[in-house]
């Protein structure tokens, strides 16, 4: 006999079914902070008749040491009651914020999603479910508006983005908390939600109440409707730009002694006959394809090059990208890398970083920073995902960071022989868009580690190890589309 769902649970079930967020027997990582949103999310997913396999993940940001133990205890009790495995990950938000010169909010978000992705990859799960709701969506509109965003950003968070799903996105905070009260499920309150140092909290506690009292009491619904219109129009522009991209852009793949590279050519006449809104999207897409982070200024410069630039004029962009006008064509390419005096060779993925010593190394092409640190074997701390450890005495500086070469192989720790890295990526379900630039660490052209995933068997830590090389990474703060 089927268990009857609560009305709130039924609403979420309908959203999941209508938008194809989950399938029968899916394996889902659920982000659980102990707050009402994530507690309700875990409760609802557990109640659905989809036979989901769930793992709850609590990420300790090391920001509230007085509150965190109680939150963890409450989350452990909830998971034990539901029969759901709980994984706890610890991240150092302040360290990342200081090192990358980003806000505490951005650093926490980056590390949180990184931790969730690591647990998902470790267990070969299908989706990551997070508890964002309609009130979060409204607050996010103002955050993106104040920081500067185009229509894609102002359209708000998506129900599904890659492997991340947001089943509660159409529900209000009030409805979520009422559901928990009806089911007598306790939740924790994060004291930092009242800290007005954070922009989101100033929007939540100051700006929105002021607008509701003095301008429009229904501003939340008004904005949600507006965001829906923006989203639909943004989808239309995206479809238009996809068609235009196919008409005026050519992609060229080059092979040279088993090395592959991409170059792109843009037909200026076919490009300029379209509206600026379409042109911007085309240029942004080209930049991302060429592993170069775009900006408003960069897009404007390339568009101006198409309109008024002289043949032969060249722009130098991030990631080593060269943008050159030749008659009525704009060419995007990465020139062959030259030696650095340390035997640097051309890479099919167009970036090579020489690692001379321990420290932090930013890889814009992979949108992450690699951290290499030494640990004494007798005082090594428990391993934290996505941290890897190798025997430091089995490698020798300088090391190299680069993307994977076609056909490249390694022998995984405790693995059964050599394996192609491409096949390993398939097994780990690494996003195909990330594979070309995902970094590997090498010593004298031999693989030491696939960052965040695996080490080479030959450099593993053993009983005789005295010095350990710790390899970890943090992803760059996620950026929304410029337009």
C-alpha positions, 0 to 999 in steps of 0.5 A: 500500500502506497504511503500517502504524501503530505500536501507539501510533499505532494507539491514537491513530488509534482515539481520533480515529476513535471521537470524530470528532476529525479528518476526511480532508484536515483542516488542523490547527495542531499546538502543538509545544514540543519536549517529548515530548508535542508531538513525539509528537503531531506524529509521530503526526498525520503518520503517520495515513492521513488526508492531513492538512495540518499546520502546527507552531507553536512559541510562545516565551514569552521565559522561558528564553533559554538553552534556547529556541534549542536547542529551536527548532533541534531542532523545525526539524530534526523539521519539516524531516524530516517536511516540515511547515511550522514557524511561530514566534511570540514572546510576552511572558509576564512583561509580561502577568503584571505588567499583568494581575496573573496568574500566569506560568502563566496568562499563558503559557497565555493567550498561547499559545492566543491565538498558536495561534488567530491562526495558525489564523485566518491560514491558515484551518485547521480545528483546533488539536491540543495534546499534553495527556495522562493525567498532565496530566489528573490534575495538572489535577484537583488544580490546579482542586480547589485553586483552587476548581471545580465538577463541570465543572472537576473533570471535567477537560480535554475531548478536543475543546473548540471547535476544540481537540483533545487526541488524546493525552489517554488516553495516559500520559507513560510510553507517550508517551516509550516511543513516541519511544524506539522510533522514536528521535525526540529531544525536549527537556526543559524545565528549568522543569518542575522549578521548584517555584514553579509549582503544577503542578510541586509537584503532579507532583514532591511531592504525587502521589509522596507519595500514591502512596507513602503512600496509594494507589499507583494514585491516577492511575487512580483519579482518571481513573475518578473524573473520568470519572464526574464528567464523565458526571454533569456531562453529565447535569446539563447536559442537565437544565439545558438542558431547564429553561432552555427551560421557564422562560427567554425570550429577547427580541431588540429592534430600534431603528433597525437596533440589536439587543439581547437581554434575558432574562426568567426565570419564578420559579415554574418556576425555583424548583421545580428543584434548586439545582444546576440553578438555578445552571447556568441562571443561569450560562448567562444571565449568559454570554449577557448578556456578564456574567462570573458568580461564585459570589457573583453566582449566589447573589445572583440565586438569593436574589433569586428566592427572597426578593427584593422586586418592584422590587429590582435587582442591578447586574452586570459588563458593565452588566447589570441584574437586576431582579425584577418580581413573579414574573419576573426580568429581565436587560437592559442599559439604553440607554447614555447619552452620556459628553460625547464623543458616545457612542451606543447600541451593539447590543452594549451596550458602548462604550469611549472611548479618550482616549490610548495605553495598555491598555483592558480589555473585560470584554464581549469578555474581552480587553485592548486595547493601543495603543502608538506606534512610530516608523516607522524603528524599527518591529519585525517585525509579530507576530500578532495585532498590527496597525499603522496610520498614527497621523497618519491617526487622531485621539483620542478613538477608540472601542472597541465591538462590530460594528453590524449591516450595518457595513462596512469596506474591508480593506487591499489588499482589493477594495472595501467588505465587510460585517464580518459577512461578513469574520467568516464568511470568517475562521471567527471563533467565532459566539459571539465575533462579537457582542462582538468589538471594532472600533476607530473614529475619528469613527464610521469603522472603523480596525481589526477588532482582531486581524484587519484594518485599514481600507485608508485608515489603512494604513502607507505610505512617508510614515508617520512615526508608527505606532499598534500595536494588539494584544490579550491574552485574559483567562485562560480560566475553567472553568464554576463548576459 
